[in-house]
Amino acid sequence: MTDNQQNGSGAVEDGAQIGLQKIYLKDASFESPNSPAIFTGEWKPAVTLNLSTRNTDLGNDTMEVILEMTVEAKQNDTVAFLAELQQAGIFAFRGFDSASLDRILATYCPAQLYPYAREAIADMVGKGGFPQLHLQPVNFEAMVAQARANSAADDGGVAEDATV
């Protein structure tokens, strides 16, 4: 096996390594403020998903990465449920420059955490008495590129010059 690893953008960096040390649920909340009335009638909710990430340097080339998810379902203008969670992981990094590490923290790490977060949200929604919720896969690289392009456009810069 070689020391070459893929970074979040798919490029290979010599000697660079990522190690996933732990995945855990840091915080979770589920609210169904309008039950049991919300269970009557036809179920055709509008579902919104909000994602964000943050990270904390734990020292010794180790970072905690937290994927925060909020899922809200509304039936007309009435909130059916609100599910929030923080899915976290501890990652060890070796051999990445600052720009590559930033890209990995924004794309690769959340992509590793998302399936766990998606499962936890689906479990909470089901236990809340609602039909099964299937959240679609997320392309974090595309999300970061879009956010940076929007930021560059807002700043009057050229989107193609934005570093991912």
C-alpha positions as MATLAB code, in Angstrom:
seq = 'MTDNQQNGSGAVEDGAQIGLQKIYLKDASFESPNSPAIFTGEWKPAVTLNLSTRNTDLGNDTMEVILEMTVEAKQNDTVAFLAELQQAGIFAFRGFDSASLDRILATYCPAQLYPYAREAIADMVGKGGFPQLHLQPVNFEAMVAQARANSAADDGGVAEDATV';
ca = [
       0.000    0.000    0.000;
       1.313    3.471   -0.781;
       1.309    6.673    1.242;
      -0.571    8.497   -1.529;
      -4.056    9.558   -0.393;
      -6.859   11.345   -2.156;
      -7.772   14.733   -0.807;
     -11.290   16.194   -0.870;
     -10.970   17.338   -4.476;
      -9.849   13.958   -5.773;
      -6.196   14.993   -6.245;
      -3.447   12.797   -4.829;
      -0.879   14.281   -2.476;
       2.340   12.374   -1.716;
       2.642   11.277    1.888;
      -0.587   12.941    2.988;
      -2.873   10.901    5.211;
      -6.318   11.230    6.783;
      -7.341    9.034    9.673;
     -10.880    8.789   10.971;
     -10.585    8.176   14.704;
     -14.168    8.492   15.959;
     -17.715    9.261   14.779;
     -20.325   10.265   17.336;
     -23.631   12.053   17.789;
     -22.835   15.251   19.688;
     -26.351   16.705   19.980;
     -29.854   15.891   18.722;
     -33.301   17.433   19.044;
     -36.734   16.579   17.658;
     -39.882   18.675   17.964;
     -43.387   18.039   16.744;
     -45.117   21.179   18.031;
     -48.464   20.578   16.334;
     -49.080   16.933   17.118;
     -51.448   15.176   17.239;
     -53.449   17.524   14.966;
     -50.712   17.399   12.292;
     -51.373   13.674   11.766;
     -54.833   14.301   10.314;
     -55.290   14.931    6.606;
     -53.146   14.173    3.594;
     -49.377   14.173    4.167;
     -47.689   16.423    1.564;
     -45.073   18.376    3.495;
     -42.565   20.920    2.282;
     -39.226   19.741    3.674;
     -36.194   22.006    4.020;
     -32.673   20.875    4.840;
     -29.991   23.207    6.155;
     -26.391   22.070    6.538;
     -23.359   23.710    8.066;
     -20.003   22.575    9.340;
     -17.530   23.742   11.908;
     -14.312   22.349   13.247;
     -12.080   22.603   16.275;
      -8.349   21.983   16.397;
      -7.684   19.351   19.062;
      -3.902   19.547   18.699;
      -1.465   16.903   17.473;
      -2.765   17.224   13.877;
      -6.251   16.185   15.028;
      -9.509   18.022   14.360;
     -13.086   17.630   15.500;
     -15.439   18.233   12.574;
     -19.134   18.819   13.263;
     -21.822   18.543   10.624;
     -24.914   20.443   11.760;
     -28.224   19.505   10.128;
     -31.652   21.037   10.506;
     -34.639   19.443    8.793;
     -38.009   21.162    8.943;
     -41.252   19.807    7.506;
     -44.265   22.055    7.070;
     -47.771   21.073    6.112;
     -49.051   24.257    4.467;
     -47.807   26.886    6.946;
     -47.917   24.591    9.975;
     -44.688   23.074   11.302;
     -45.023   19.299   11.349;
     -41.584   18.592   12.773;
     -38.177   20.111   13.332;
     -35.166   17.818   13.665;
     -31.725   19.161   14.502;
     -28.496   17.348   15.112;
     -24.763   17.663   15.311;
     -22.919   14.652   13.912;
     -19.247   14.838   14.824;
     -16.037   13.081   13.975;
     -12.431   13.216   15.045;
     -10.003   13.176   12.130;
      -6.202   13.022   12.141;
      -4.299   14.693    9.304;
      -0.707   14.447    8.179;
       1.091   16.097    5.307;
      -1.509   18.562    4.010;
      -0.837   22.204    3.273;
      -3.264   24.768    4.698;
      -5.346   25.177    1.524;
      -5.728   21.426    1.065;
      -6.640   20.945    4.721;
      -9.295   23.667    4.491;
     -10.780   21.965    1.424;
     -10.779   18.557    3.148;
     -12.430   19.973    6.277;
     -15.176   21.531    4.138;
     -15.796   18.594    1.789;
     -14.301   15.210    2.618;
     -14.969   15.202    6.375;
     -18.646   16.272    6.162;
     -19.156   13.702    3.394;
     -17.962   11.006    5.810;
     -20.330   12.228    8.552;
     -23.427   12.802    6.393;
     -24.614    9.169    6.112;
     -24.626    8.872    9.914;
     -26.477   12.172   10.284;
     -28.992   11.214    7.604;
     -29.699    7.925    9.391;
     -30.109    9.652   12.771;
     -32.548   12.212   11.309;
     -34.575    9.479    9.581;
     -34.715    7.526   12.838;
     -35.937   10.553   14.824;
     -38.597   11.381   12.229;
     -39.869    7.800   12.210;
     -39.982    7.651   15.999;
     -41.889   10.925   15.912;
     -44.713    9.110   14.114;
     -44.060   10.499   10.639;
     -43.590    8.597    7.369;
     -40.047    7.526    6.556;
     -37.829   10.413    5.472;
     -35.293    9.822    2.690;
     -32.737   12.619    2.474;
     -30.831   12.655   -0.797;
     -27.027   12.362   -0.929;
     -25.169   15.668   -0.788;
     -22.223   16.728   -2.950;
     -20.199   18.798   -0.474;
     -17.603   19.754   -3.078;
     -20.310   21.300   -5.263;
     -21.847   23.063   -2.246;
     -18.502   24.579   -1.221;
     -17.726   25.628   -4.797;
     -21.152   27.267   -5.095;
     -20.788   29.051   -1.744;
     -17.366   30.359   -2.698;
     -18.615   31.427   -6.132;
     -21.503   33.288   -4.491;
     -19.115   34.899   -2.025;
     -16.790   35.991   -4.825;
     -19.732   37.414   -6.780;
     -20.959   39.296   -3.687;
     -17.477   40.741   -3.199;
     -17.281   41.795   -6.843;
     -14.669   39.126   -7.580;
     -14.649   36.577  -10.328;
     -16.068   33.219   -9.279;
     -13.486   31.252  -11.253;
     -10.734   32.775   -9.114;
     -12.255   31.508   -5.872;
     -10.080   28.934   -4.125;
     -11.844   25.807   -2.982;
];
